[in-house]
Amino acid sequence: MVTVKSVKQKLKRALENSFPKAELRLSPTKSAERVWGFLIWNGFTGKEQMDRQDRVWKVLDKALTKDEQAKLSVILTATPNEMKILKED
């Protein structure tokens, strides 16, 4: 059985291995049926959101089964500077 906890662990390993020195903030959704979070990485600087998401999903397609992917809500991508701006608002 696929659990949110097991998906979170696999997701964390896959993203940390593919995005060196990234900050990863993962949480269960309010219903606790899915995982969502932020992937904060300097390597996203100058990249469009679509390109960032394409890169993330290439990793996730290889690392997670379809059942595990169904436990994902959203992985938002940002640079450290973008996160600073979000915190200021």
PDB file of N, CA, C and O in Angstrom:
ATOM      1  N   MET A   1       0.839  -1.194   0.000  1.00  0.00           N
ATOM      2  CA  MET A   1       0.000   0.000   0.000  1.00  0.00           C
ATOM      3  C   MET A   1       0.882   1.255   0.000  1.00  0.00           C
ATOM      4  O   MET A   1       1.855   1.349   0.748  1.00  0.00           O
ATOM      5  N   VAL A   2       0.527   2.183  -0.830  1.00  0.00           N
ATOM      6  CA  VAL A   2       1.260   3.437  -0.933  1.00  0.00           C
ATOM      7  C   VAL A   2       0.763   4.384   0.145  1.00  0.00           C
ATOM      8  O   VAL A   2      -0.430   4.672   0.235  1.00  0.00           O
ATOM      9  N   THR A   3       1.697   4.869   0.968  1.00  0.00           N
ATOM     10  CA  THR A   3       1.337   5.817   2.023  1.00  0.00           C
ATOM     11  C   THR A   3       1.972   7.176   1.758  1.00  0.00           C
ATOM     12  O   THR A   3       2.958   7.278   1.029  1.00  0.00           O
ATOM     13  N   VAL A   4       1.407   8.207   2.346  1.00  0.00           N
ATOM     14  CA  VAL A   4       1.965   9.551   2.219  1.00  0.00           C
ATOM     15  C   VAL A   4       3.386   9.571   2.779  1.00  0.00           C
ATOM     16  O   VAL A   4       4.276  10.199   2.206  1.00  0.00           O
ATOM     17  N   LYS A   5       3.591   8.885   3.895  1.00  0.00           N
ATOM     18  CA  LYS A   5       4.914   8.853   4.523  1.00  0.00           C
ATOM     19  C   LYS A   5       5.951   8.229   3.597  1.00  0.00           C
ATOM     20  O   LYS A   5       7.049   8.766   3.456  1.00  0.00           O
ATOM     21  N   SER A   6       5.624   7.104   2.962  1.00  0.00           N
ATOM     22  CA  SER A   6       6.596   6.453   2.073  1.00  0.00           C
ATOM     23  C   SER A   6       6.864   7.295   0.827  1.00  0.00           C
ATOM     24  O   SER A   6       7.996   7.355   0.345  1.00  0.00           O
ATOM     25  N   VAL A   7       5.829   7.938   0.312  1.00  0.00           N
ATOM     26  CA  VAL A   7       6.004   8.816  -0.856  1.00  0.00           C
ATOM     27  C   VAL A   7       6.879  10.001  -0.484  1.00  0.00           C
ATOM     28  O   VAL A   7       7.764  10.389  -1.248  1.00  0.00           O
ATOM     29  N   LYS A   8       6.638  10.571   0.675  1.00  0.00           N
ATOM     30  CA  LYS A   8       7.429  11.715   1.130  1.00  0.00           C
ATOM     31  C   LYS A   8       8.912  11.342   1.225  1.00  0.00           C
ATOM     32  O   LYS A   8       9.774  12.127   0.831  1.00  0.00           O
ATOM     33  N   GLN A   9       9.208  10.164   1.739  1.00  0.00           N
ATOM     34  CA  GLN A   9      10.593   9.714   1.870  1.00  0.00           C
ATOM     35  C   GLN A   9      11.246   9.521   0.498  1.00  0.00           C
ATOM     36  O   GLN A   9      12.372   9.970   0.282  1.00  0.00           O
ATOM     37  N   LYS A  10      10.549   8.859  -0.426  1.00  0.00           N
ATOM     38  CA  LYS A  10      11.093   8.656  -1.777  1.00  0.00           C
ATOM     39  C   LYS A  10      11.255   9.974  -2.514  1.00  0.00           C
ATOM     40  O   LYS A  10      12.248  10.190  -3.209  1.00  0.00           O
ATOM     41  N   LEU A  11      10.287  10.842  -2.362  1.00  0.00           N
ATOM     42  CA  LEU A  11      10.317  12.154  -2.998  1.00  0.00           C
ATOM     43  C   LEU A  11      11.518  12.951  -2.505  1.00  0.00           C
ATOM     44  O   LEU A  11      12.235  13.563  -3.296  1.00  0.00           O
ATOM     45  N   LYS A  12      11.728  12.938  -1.210  1.00  0.00           N
ATOM     46  CA  LYS A  12      12.848  13.657  -0.604  1.00  0.00           C
ATOM     47  C   LYS A  12      14.180  13.155  -1.159  1.00  0.00           C
ATOM     48  O   LYS A  12      15.026  13.954  -1.560  1.00  0.00           O
ATOM     49  N   ARG A  13      14.366  11.843  -1.184  1.00  0.00           N
ATOM     50  CA  ARG A  13      15.618  11.271  -1.710  1.00  0.00           C
ATOM     51  C   ARG A  13      15.832  11.650  -3.174  1.00  0.00           C
ATOM     52  O   ARG A  13      16.922  12.074  -3.558  1.00  0.00           O
ATOM     53  N   ALA A  14      14.799  11.496  -3.978  1.00  0.00           N
ATOM     54  CA  ALA A  14      14.922  11.763  -5.414  1.00  0.00           C
ATOM     55  C   ALA A  14      15.260  13.227  -5.689  1.00  0.00           C
ATOM     56  O   ALA A  14      16.138  13.524  -6.499  1.00  0.00           O
ATOM     57  N   LEU A  15      14.564  14.135  -5.016  1.00  0.00           N
ATOM     58  CA  LEU A  15      14.799  15.557  -5.270  1.00  0.00           C
ATOM     59  C   LEU A  15      16.142  16.021  -4.709  1.00  0.00           C
ATOM     60  O   LEU A  15      16.830  16.825  -5.338  1.00  0.00           O
ATOM     61  N   GLU A  16      16.515  15.526  -3.546  1.00  0.00           N
ATOM     62  CA  GLU A  16      17.815  15.919  -2.979  1.00  0.00           C
ATOM     63  C   GLU A  16      18.965  15.408  -3.838  1.00  0.00           C
ATOM     64  O   GLU A  16      19.988  16.082  -3.962  1.00  0.00           O
ATOM     65  N   ASN A  17      18.813  14.235  -4.427  1.00  0.00           N
ATOM     66  CA  ASN A  17      19.865  13.698  -5.304  1.00  0.00           C
ATOM     67  C   ASN A  17      19.948  14.440  -6.631  1.00  0.00           C
ATOM     68  O   ASN A  17      21.029  14.561  -7.207  1.00  0.00           O
ATOM     69  N   SER A  18      18.827  14.932  -7.116  1.00  0.00           N
ATOM     70  CA  SER A  18      18.793  15.570  -8.432  1.00  0.00           C
ATOM     71  C   SER A  18      18.995  17.081  -8.413  1.00  0.00           C
ATOM     72  O   SER A  18      19.331  17.683  -9.434  1.00  0.00           O
ATOM     73  N   PHE A  19      18.789  17.689  -7.249  1.00  0.00           N
ATOM     74  CA  PHE A  19      18.928  19.140  -7.112  1.00  0.00           C
ATOM     75  C   PHE A  19      19.877  19.428  -5.953  1.00  0.00           C
ATOM     76  O   PHE A  19      19.432  19.722  -4.843  1.00  0.00           O
ATOM     77  N   PRO A  20      21.189  19.345  -6.207  1.00  0.00           N
ATOM     78  CA  PRO A  20      22.182  19.500  -5.140  1.00  0.00           C
ATOM     79  C   PRO A  20      22.041  20.824  -4.386  1.00  0.00           C
ATOM     80  O   PRO A  20      21.848  21.884  -4.982  1.00  0.00           O
ATOM     81  N   LYS A  21      22.141  20.729  -3.081  1.00  0.00           N
ATOM     82  CA  LYS A  21      22.080  21.877  -2.172  1.00  0.00           C
ATOM     83  C   LYS A  21      20.731  22.585  -2.176  1.00  0.00           C
ATOM     84  O   LYS A  21      20.633  23.730  -1.736  1.00  0.00           O
ATOM     85  N   ALA A  22      19.694  21.917  -2.667  1.00  0.00           N
ATOM     86  CA  ALA A  22      18.344  22.502  -2.647  1.00  0.00           C
ATOM     87  C   ALA A  22      17.771  22.412  -1.246  1.00  0.00           C
ATOM     88  O   ALA A  22      18.134  21.540  -0.458  1.00  0.00           O
ATOM     89  N   GLU A  23      16.873  23.330  -0.958  1.00  0.00           N
ATOM     90  CA  GLU A  23      16.093  23.265   0.274  1.00  0.00           C
ATOM     91  C   GLU A  23      14.736  22.674  -0.098  1.00  0.00           C
ATOM     92  O   GLU A  23      14.086  23.123  -1.042  1.00  0.00           O
ATOM     93  N   LEU A  24      14.332  21.689   0.639  1.00  0.00           N
ATOM     94  CA  LEU A  24      13.081  21.001   0.353  1.00  0.00           C
ATOM     95  C   LEU A  24      12.159  21.112   1.563  1.00  0.00           C
ATOM     96  O   LEU A  24      12.532  20.755   2.680  1.00  0.00           O
ATOM     97  N   ARG A  25      10.963  21.606   1.323  1.00  0.00           N
ATOM     98  CA  ARG A  25       9.955  21.727   2.387  1.00  0.00           C
ATOM     99  C   ARG A  25       8.731  20.927   1.964  1.00  0.00           C
ATOM    100  O   ARG A  25       7.963  21.367   1.109  1.00  0.00           O
ATOM    101  N   LEU A  26       8.550  19.760   2.558  1.00  0.00           N
ATOM    102  CA  LEU A  26       7.434  18.884   2.214  1.00  0.00           C
ATOM    103  C   LEU A  26       6.490  18.744   3.397  1.00  0.00           C
ATOM    104  O   LEU A  26       6.922  18.652   4.546  1.00  0.00           O
ATOM    105  N   SER A  27       5.198  18.729   3.101  1.00  0.00           N
ATOM    106  CA  SER A  27       4.176  18.581   4.133  1.00  0.00           C
ATOM    107  C   SER A  27       3.005  17.780   3.588  1.00  0.00           C
ATOM    108  O   SER A  27       2.758  17.767   2.382  1.00  0.00           O
ATOM    109  N   PRO A  28       2.287  17.114   4.482  1.00  0.00           N
ATOM    110  CA  PRO A  28       1.037  16.497   4.031  1.00  0.00           C
ATOM    111  C   PRO A  28      -0.019  17.583   3.823  1.00  0.00           C
ATOM    112  O   PRO A  28       0.029  18.632   4.466  1.00  0.00           O
ATOM    113  N   THR A  29      -0.958  17.331   2.935  1.00  0.00           N
ATOM    114  CA  THR A  29      -2.081  18.255   2.768  1.00  0.00           C
ATOM    115  C   THR A  29      -2.956  18.185   4.017  1.00  0.00           C
ATOM    116  O   THR A  29      -2.766  17.304   4.855  1.00  0.00           O
ATOM    117  N   LYS A  30      -3.895  19.088   4.146  1.00  0.00           N
ATOM    118  CA  LYS A  30      -4.775  19.102   5.325  1.00  0.00           C
ATOM    119  C   LYS A  30      -5.508  17.776   5.499  1.00  0.00           C
ATOM    120  O   LYS A  30      -5.728  17.332   6.626  1.00  0.00           O
ATOM    121  N   SER A  31      -5.881  17.154   4.410  1.00  0.00           N
ATOM    122  CA  SER A  31      -6.572  15.864   4.487  1.00  0.00           C
ATOM    123  C   SER A  31      -5.607  14.718   4.798  1.00  0.00           C
ATOM    124  O   SER A  31      -6.037  13.603   5.093  1.00  0.00           O
ATOM    125  N   ALA A  32      -4.294  15.000   4.731  1.00  0.00           N
ATOM    126  CA  ALA A  32      -3.234  14.006   4.975  1.00  0.00           C
ATOM    127  C   ALA A  32      -3.249  12.878   3.958  1.00  0.00           C
ATOM    128  O   ALA A  32      -2.721  11.798   4.224  1.00  0.00           O
ATOM    129  N   GLU A  33      -3.846  13.113   2.796  1.00  0.00           N
ATOM    130  CA  GLU A  33      -3.905  12.090   1.757  1.00  0.00           C
ATOM    131  C   GLU A  33      -2.869  12.304   0.656  1.00  0.00           C
ATOM    132  O   GLU A  33      -2.646  11.427  -0.179  1.00  0.00           O
ATOM    133  N   ARG A  34      -2.245  13.469   0.664  1.00  0.00           N
ATOM    134  CA  ARG A  34      -1.254  13.804  -0.366  1.00  0.00           C
ATOM    135  C   ARG A  34      -0.110  14.591   0.247  1.00  0.00           C
ATOM    136  O   ARG A  34      -0.175  15.033   1.394  1.00  0.00           O
ATOM    137  N   VAL A  35       0.947  14.756  -0.553  1.00  0.00           N
ATOM    138  CA  VAL A  35       2.125  15.519  -0.152  1.00  0.00           C
ATOM    139  C   VAL A  35       2.221  16.748  -1.053  1.00  0.00           C
ATOM    140  O   VAL A  35       1.930  16.682  -2.247  1.00  0.00           O
ATOM    141  N   TRP A  36       2.628  17.854  -0.470  1.00  0.00           N
ATOM    142  CA  TRP A  36       2.892  19.059  -1.262  1.00  0.00           C
ATOM    143  C   TRP A  36       4.128  19.732  -0.681  1.00  0.00           C
ATOM    144  O   TRP A  36       4.579  19.383   0.410  1.00  0.00           O
ATOM    145  N   GLY A  37       4.673  20.697  -1.413  1.00  0.00           N
ATOM    146  CA  GLY A  37       5.813  21.396  -0.853  1.00  0.00           C
ATOM    147  C   GLY A  37       6.500  22.346  -1.812  1.00  0.00           C
ATOM    148  O   GLY A  37       6.038  22.628  -2.917  1.00  0.00           O
ATOM    149  N   PHE A  38       7.641  22.825  -1.317  1.00  0.00           N
ATOM    150  CA  PHE A  38       8.498  23.749  -2.062  1.00  0.00           C
ATOM    151  C   PHE A  38       9.846  23.096  -2.320  1.00  0.00           C
ATOM    152  O   PHE A  38      10.396  22.417  -1.452  1.00  0.00           O
ATOM    153  N   LEU A  39      10.366  23.304  -3.507  1.00  0.00           N
ATOM    154  CA  LEU A  39      11.733  22.951  -3.858  1.00  0.00           C
ATOM    155  C   LEU A  39      12.434  24.276  -4.161  1.00  0.00           C
ATOM    156  O   LEU A  39      12.143  24.935  -5.160  1.00  0.00           O
ATOM    157  N   ILE A  40      13.351  24.647  -3.292  1.00  0.00           N
ATOM    158  CA  ILE A  40      14.030  25.947  -3.389  1.00  0.00           C
ATOM    159  C   ILE A  40      15.473  25.679  -3.790  1.00  0.00           C
ATOM    160  O   ILE A  40      16.209  25.001  -3.073  1.00  0.00           O
ATOM    161  N   TRP A  41      15.871  26.214  -4.937  1.00  0.00           N
ATOM    162  CA  TRP A  41      17.170  25.865  -5.497  1.00  0.00           C
ATOM    163  C   TRP A  41      17.725  27.012  -6.325  1.00  0.00           C
ATOM    164  O   TRP A  41      17.013  27.598  -7.140  1.00  0.00           O
ATOM    165  N   ASN A  42      18.994  27.333  -6.116  1.00  0.00           N
ATOM    166  CA  ASN A  42      19.655  28.383  -6.901  1.00  0.00           C
ATOM    167  C   ASN A  42      19.683  28.071  -8.391  1.00  0.00           C
ATOM    168  O   ASN A  42      19.702  28.986  -9.214  1.00  0.00           O
ATOM    169  N   GLY A  43      19.685  26.807  -8.743  1.00  0.00           N
ATOM    170  CA  GLY A  43      19.728  26.407 -10.152  1.00  0.00           C
ATOM    171  C   GLY A  43      18.506  26.817 -10.951  1.00  0.00           C
ATOM    172  O   GLY A  43      18.519  26.750 -12.180  1.00  0.00           O
ATOM    173  N   PHE A  44      17.452  27.239 -10.271  1.00  0.00           N
ATOM    174  CA  PHE A  44      16.252  27.701 -10.972  1.00  0.00           C
ATOM    175  C   PHE A  44      16.368  29.156 -11.429  1.00  0.00           C
ATOM    176  O   PHE A  44      15.503  29.639 -12.160  1.00  0.00           O
ATOM    177  N   THR A  45      17.400  29.847 -11.018  1.00  0.00           N
ATOM    178  CA  THR A  45      17.570  31.252 -11.382  1.00  0.00           C
ATOM    179  C   THR A  45      17.584  31.401 -12.901  1.00  0.00           C
ATOM    180  O   THR A  45      18.345  30.725 -13.594  1.00  0.00           O
ATOM    181  N   GLY A  46      16.741  32.285 -13.404  1.00  0.00           N
ATOM    182  CA  GLY A  46      16.673  32.556 -14.838  1.00  0.00           C
ATOM    183  C   GLY A  46      15.852  31.547 -15.628  1.00  0.00           C
ATOM    184  O   GLY A  46      15.751  31.656 -16.850  1.00  0.00           O
ATOM    185  N   LYS A  47      15.262  30.567 -14.948  1.00  0.00           N
ATOM    186  CA  LYS A  47      14.461  29.537 -15.628  1.00  0.00           C
ATOM    187  C   LYS A  47      12.974  29.847 -15.464  1.00  0.00           C
ATOM    188  O   LYS A  47      12.537  30.302 -14.407  1.00  0.00           O
ATOM    189  N   GLU A  48      12.211  29.598 -16.514  1.00  0.00           N
ATOM    190  CA  GLU A  48      10.760  29.774 -16.469  1.00  0.00           C
ATOM    191  C   GLU A  48      10.132  28.671 -15.626  1.00  0.00           C
ATOM    192  O   GLU A  48      10.697  27.584 -15.501  1.00  0.00           O
ATOM    193  N   GLN A  49       8.973  28.946 -15.050  1.00  0.00           N
ATOM    194  CA  GLN A  49       8.292  27.954 -14.225  1.00  0.00           C
ATOM    195  C   GLN A  49       8.048  26.645 -14.982  1.00  0.00           C
ATOM    196  O   GLN A  49       8.214  25.565 -14.415  1.00  0.00           O
ATOM    197  N   MET A  50       7.661  26.732 -16.237  1.00  0.00           N
ATOM    198  CA  MET A  50       7.395  25.519 -17.021  1.00  0.00           C
ATOM    199  C   MET A  50       8.655  24.666 -17.143  1.00  0.00           C
ATOM    200  O   MET A  50       8.588  23.442 -17.030  1.00  0.00           O
ATOM    201  N   ASP A  51       9.796  25.301 -17.371  1.00  0.00           N
ATOM    202  CA  ASP A  51      11.060  24.569 -17.471  1.00  0.00           C
ATOM    203  C   ASP A  51      11.422  23.930 -16.133  1.00  0.00           C
ATOM    204  O   ASP A  51      11.915  22.803 -16.096  1.00  0.00           O
ATOM    205  N   ARG A  52      11.181  24.641 -15.046  1.00  0.00           N
ATOM    206  CA  ARG A  52      11.451  24.105 -13.717  1.00  0.00           C
ATOM    207  C   ARG A  52      10.583  22.874 -13.454  1.00  0.00           C
ATOM    208  O   ARG A  52      11.072  21.847 -12.983  1.00  0.00           O
ATOM    209  N   GLN A  53       9.295  22.990 -13.762  1.00  0.00           N
ATOM    210  CA  GLN A  53       8.379  21.878 -13.541  1.00  0.00           C
ATOM    211  C   GLN A  53       8.720  20.682 -14.419  1.00  0.00           C
ATOM    212  O   GLN A  53       8.635  19.537 -13.975  1.00  0.00           O
ATOM    213  N   ASP A  54       9.106  20.945 -15.660  1.00  0.00           N
ATOM    214  CA  ASP A  54       9.525  19.850 -16.550  1.00  0.00           C
ATOM    215  C   ASP A  54      10.697  19.096 -15.943  1.00  0.00           C
ATOM    216  O   ASP A  54      10.730  17.865 -15.963  1.00  0.00           O
ATOM    217  N   ARG A  55      11.646  19.827 -15.409  1.00  0.00           N
ATOM    218  CA  ARG A  55      12.828  19.191 -14.811  1.00  0.00           C
ATOM    219  C   ARG A  55      12.445  18.377 -13.575  1.00  0.00           C
ATOM    220  O   ARG A  55      12.920  17.255 -13.397  1.00  0.00           O
ATOM    221  N   VAL A  56      11.601  18.933 -12.733  1.00  0.00           N
ATOM    222  CA  VAL A  56      11.145  18.218 -11.531  1.00  0.00           C
ATOM    223  C   VAL A  56      10.406  16.946 -11.929  1.00  0.00           C
ATOM    224  O   VAL A  56      10.657  15.881 -11.366  1.00  0.00           O
ATOM    225  N   TRP A  57       9.503  17.050 -12.888  1.00  0.00           N
ATOM    226  CA  TRP A  57       8.699  15.885 -13.260  1.00  0.00           C
ATOM    227  C   TRP A  57       9.489  14.812 -13.996  1.00  0.00           C
ATOM    228  O   TRP A  57       9.116  13.640 -13.950  1.00  0.00           O
ATOM    229  N   LYS A  58      10.551  15.178 -14.662  1.00  0.00           N
ATOM    230  CA  LYS A  58      11.432  14.155 -15.248  1.00  0.00           C
ATOM    231  C   LYS A  58      12.026  13.296 -14.137  1.00  0.00           C
ATOM    232  O   LYS A  58      12.135  12.077 -14.276  1.00  0.00           O
ATOM    233  N   VAL A  59      12.405  13.929 -13.052  1.00  0.00           N
ATOM    234  CA  VAL A  59      12.935  13.209 -11.884  1.00  0.00           C
ATOM    235  C   VAL A  59      11.847  12.344 -11.262  1.00  0.00           C
ATOM    236  O   VAL A  59      12.069  11.167 -10.975  1.00  0.00           O
ATOM    237  N   LEU A  60      10.671  12.929 -11.054  1.00  0.00           N
ATOM    238  CA  LEU A  60       9.595  12.202 -10.388  1.00  0.00           C
ATOM    239  C   LEU A  60       9.076  11.033 -11.214  1.00  0.00           C
ATOM    240  O   LEU A  60       8.719   9.993 -10.662  1.00  0.00           O
ATOM    241  N   ASP A  61       9.032  11.197 -12.526  1.00  0.00           N
ATOM    242  CA  ASP A  61       8.594  10.095 -13.394  1.00  0.00           C
ATOM    243  C   ASP A  61       9.502   8.879 -13.271  1.00  0.00           C
ATOM    244  O   ASP A  61       9.042   7.741 -13.372  1.00  0.00           O
ATOM    245  N   LYS A  62      10.786   9.118 -13.055  1.00  0.00           N
ATOM    246  CA  LYS A  62      11.741   8.017 -12.909  1.00  0.00           C
ATOM    247  C   LYS A  62      11.751   7.444 -11.490  1.00  0.00           C
ATOM    248  O   LYS A  62      11.970   6.247 -11.304  1.00  0.00           O
ATOM    249  N   ALA A  63      11.517   8.290 -10.499  1.00  0.00           N
ATOM    250  CA  ALA A  63      11.680   7.888  -9.104  1.00  0.00           C
ATOM    251  C   ALA A  63      10.425   7.296  -8.470  1.00  0.00           C
ATOM    252  O   ALA A  63      10.518   6.486  -7.548  1.00  0.00           O
ATOM    253  N   LEU A  64       9.254   7.697  -8.960  1.00  0.00           N
ATOM    254  CA  LEU A  64       8.005   7.286  -8.329  1.00  0.00           C
ATOM    255  C   LEU A  64       7.120   6.510  -9.293  1.00  0.00           C
ATOM    256  O   LEU A  64       7.091   6.790 -10.492  1.00  0.00           O
ATOM    257  N   THR A  65       6.401   5.532  -8.756  1.00  0.00           N
ATOM    258  CA  THR A  65       5.416   4.811  -9.556  1.00  0.00           C
ATOM    259  C   THR A  65       4.217   5.724  -9.803  1.00  0.00           C
ATOM    260  O   THR A  65       4.110   6.791  -9.200  1.00  0.00           O
ATOM    261  N   LYS A  66       3.335   5.310 -10.675  1.00  0.00           N
ATOM    262  CA  LYS A  66       2.118   6.094 -10.945  1.00  0.00           C
ATOM    263  C   LYS A  66       1.260   6.201  -9.680  1.00  0.00           C
ATOM    264  O   LYS A  66       0.684   7.257  -9.416  1.00  0.00           O
ATOM    265  N   ASP A  67       1.169   5.124  -8.898  1.00  0.00           N
ATOM    266  CA  ASP A  67       0.408   5.170  -7.644  1.00  0.00           C
ATOM    267  C   ASP A  67       1.026   6.156  -6.659  1.00  0.00           C
ATOM    268  O   ASP A  67       0.312   6.875  -5.961  1.00  0.00           O
ATOM    269  N   GLU A  68       2.348   6.185  -6.606  1.00  0.00           N
ATOM    270  CA  GLU A  68       3.036   7.138  -5.724  1.00  0.00           C
ATOM    271  C   GLU A  68       2.838   8.566  -6.216  1.00  0.00           C
ATOM    272  O   GLU A  68       2.626   9.476  -5.415  1.00  0.00           O
ATOM    273  N   GLN A  69       2.905   8.766  -7.523  1.00  0.00           N
ATOM    274  CA  GLN A  69       2.687  10.104  -8.082  1.00  0.00           C
ATOM    275  C   GLN A  69       1.279  10.607  -7.777  1.00  0.00           C
ATOM    276  O   GLN A  69       1.069  11.812  -7.636  1.00  0.00           O
ATOM    277  N   ALA A  70       0.333   9.712  -7.676  1.00  0.00           N
ATOM    278  CA  ALA A  70      -1.044  10.092  -7.370  1.00  0.00           C
ATOM    279  C   ALA A  70      -1.163  10.660  -5.951  1.00  0.00           C
ATOM    280  O   ALA A  70      -2.160  11.304  -5.625  1.00  0.00           O
ATOM    281  N   LYS A  71      -0.164  10.429  -5.119  1.00  0.00           N
ATOM    282  CA  LYS A  71      -0.161  10.958  -3.752  1.00  0.00           C
ATOM    283  C   LYS A  71       0.461  12.355  -3.682  1.00  0.00           C
ATOM    284  O   LYS A  71       0.578  12.923  -2.596  1.00  0.00           O
ATOM    285  N   LEU A  72       0.859  12.912  -4.824  1.00  0.00           N
ATOM    286  CA  LEU A  72       1.441  14.258  -4.863  1.00  0.00           C
ATOM    287  C   LEU A  72       0.353  15.281  -5.159  1.00  0.00           C
ATOM    288  O   LEU A  72      -0.525  15.055  -5.992  1.00  0.00           O
ATOM    289  N   SER A  73       0.427  16.392  -4.472  1.00  0.00           N
ATOM    290  CA  SER A  73      -0.473  17.496  -4.749  1.00  0.00           C
ATOM    291  C   SER A  73       0.220  18.478  -5.677  1.00  0.00           C
ATOM    292  O   SER A  73      -0.167  18.629  -6.835  1.00  0.00           O
ATOM    293  N   VAL A  74       1.252  19.148  -5.162  1.00  0.00           N
ATOM    294  CA  VAL A  74       2.005  20.113  -5.960  1.00  0.00           C
ATOM    295  C   VAL A  74       3.397  20.271  -5.352  1.00  0.00           C
ATOM    296  O   VAL A  74       3.565  20.235  -4.133  1.00  0.00           O
ATOM    297  N   ILE A  75       4.379  20.444  -6.214  1.00  0.00           N
ATOM    298  CA  ILE A  75       5.729  20.811  -5.794  1.00  0.00           C
ATOM    299  C   ILE A  75       6.006  22.156  -6.451  1.00  0.00           C
ATOM    300  O   ILE A  75       6.214  22.239  -7.661  1.00  0.00           O
ATOM    301  N   LEU A  76       6.006  23.199  -5.644  1.00  0.00           N
ATOM    302  CA  LEU A  76       6.272  24.545  -6.144  1.00  0.00           C
ATOM    303  C   LEU A  76       7.775  24.763  -6.205  1.00  0.00           C
ATOM    304  O   LEU A  76       8.508  24.317  -5.322  1.00  0.00           O
ATOM    305  N   THR A  77       8.232  25.442  -7.236  1.00  0.00           N
ATOM    306  CA  THR A  77       9.662  25.688  -7.411  1.00  0.00           C
ATOM    307  C   THR A  77       9.956  27.168  -7.258  1.00  0.00           C
ATOM    308  O   THR A  77       9.206  28.024  -7.728  1.00  0.00           O
ATOM    309  N   ALA A  78      11.072  27.451  -6.586  1.00  0.00           N
ATOM    310  CA  ALA A  78      11.468  28.844  -6.365  1.00  0.00           C
ATOM    311  C   ALA A  78      12.966  28.924  -6.150  1.00  0.00           C
ATOM    312  O   ALA A  78      13.614  27.942  -5.786  1.00  0.00           O
ATOM    313  N   THR A  79      13.497  30.101  -6.380  1.00  0.00           N
ATOM    314  CA  THR A  79      14.892  30.364  -6.027  1.00  0.00           C
ATOM    315  C   THR A  79      14.907  30.903  -4.595  1.00  0.00           C
ATOM    316  O   THR A  79      13.869  31.330  -4.090  1.00  0.00           O
ATOM    317  N   PRO A  80      16.058  30.890  -3.942  1.00  0.00           N
ATOM    318  CA  PRO A  80      16.128  31.488  -2.598  1.00  0.00           C
ATOM    319  C   PRO A  80      15.683  32.953  -2.589  1.00  0.00           C
ATOM    320  O   PRO A  80      15.011  33.387  -1.653  1.00  0.00           O
ATOM    321  N   ASN A  81      16.050  33.716  -3.619  1.00  0.00           N
ATOM    322  CA  ASN A  81      15.636  35.126  -3.683  1.00  0.00           C
ATOM    323  C   ASN A  81      14.124  35.272  -3.824  1.00  0.00           C
ATOM    324  O   ASN A  81      13.528  36.165  -3.221  1.00  0.00           O
ATOM    325  N   GLU A  82      13.503  34.403  -4.617  1.00  0.00           N
ATOM    326  CA  GLU A  82      12.048  34.442  -4.761  1.00  0.00           C
ATOM    327  C   GLU A  82      11.366  34.136  -3.425  1.00  0.00           C
ATOM    328  O   GLU A  82      10.340  34.735  -3.102  1.00  0.00           O
ATOM    329  N   MET A  83      11.926  33.218  -2.657  1.00  0.00           N
ATOM    330  CA  MET A  83      11.356  32.891  -1.348  1.00  0.00           C
ATOM    331  C   MET A  83      11.477  34.066  -0.389  1.00  0.00           C
ATOM    332  O   MET A  83      10.574  34.308   0.412  1.00  0.00           O
ATOM    333  N   LYS A  84      12.584  34.799  -0.462  1.00  0.00           N
ATOM    334  CA  LYS A  84      12.739  35.992   0.372  1.00  0.00           C
ATOM    335  C   LYS A  84      11.641  36.995   0.071  1.00  0.00           C
ATOM    336  O   LYS A  84      11.067  37.587   0.985  1.00  0.00           O
ATOM    337  N   ILE A  85      11.348  37.186  -1.208  1.00  0.00           N
ATOM    338  CA  ILE A  85      10.308  38.123  -1.618  1.00  0.00           C
ATOM    339  C   ILE A  85       8.946  37.655  -1.106  1.00  0.00           C
ATOM    340  O   ILE A  85       8.153  38.469  -0.634  1.00  0.00           O
ATOM    341  N   LEU A  86       8.670  36.360  -1.194  1.00  0.00           N
ATOM    342  CA  LEU A  86       7.410  35.827  -0.697  1.00  0.00           C
ATOM    343  C   LEU A  86       7.244  36.053   0.806  1.00  0.00           C
ATOM    344  O   LEU A  86       6.150  36.359   1.282  1.00  0.00           O
ATOM    345  N   LYS A  87       8.335  35.899   1.538  1.00  0.00           N
ATOM    346  CA  LYS A  87       8.283  36.088   2.986  1.00  0.00           C
ATOM    347  C   LYS A  87       8.034  37.541   3.363  1.00  0.00           C
ATOM    348  O   LYS A  87       7.431  37.825   4.398  1.00  0.00           O
ATOM    349  N   GLU A  88       8.503  38.468   2.516  1.00  0.00           N
ATOM    350  CA  GLU A  88       8.330  39.897   2.789  1.00  0.00           C
ATOM    351  C   GLU A  88       6.894  40.351   2.622  1.00  0.00           C
ATOM    352  O   GLU A  88       6.453  41.297   3.276  1.00  0.00           O
ATOM    353  N   ASP A  89       6.159  39.671   1.739  1.00  0.00           N
ATOM    354  CA  ASP A  89       4.763  40.079   1.460  1.00  0.00           C
ATOM    355  C   ASP A  89       3.828  39.724   2.571  1.00  0.00           C
ATOM    356  O   ASP A  89       2.631  40.000   2.483  1.00  0.00           O
TER     357      ASP A  89
END
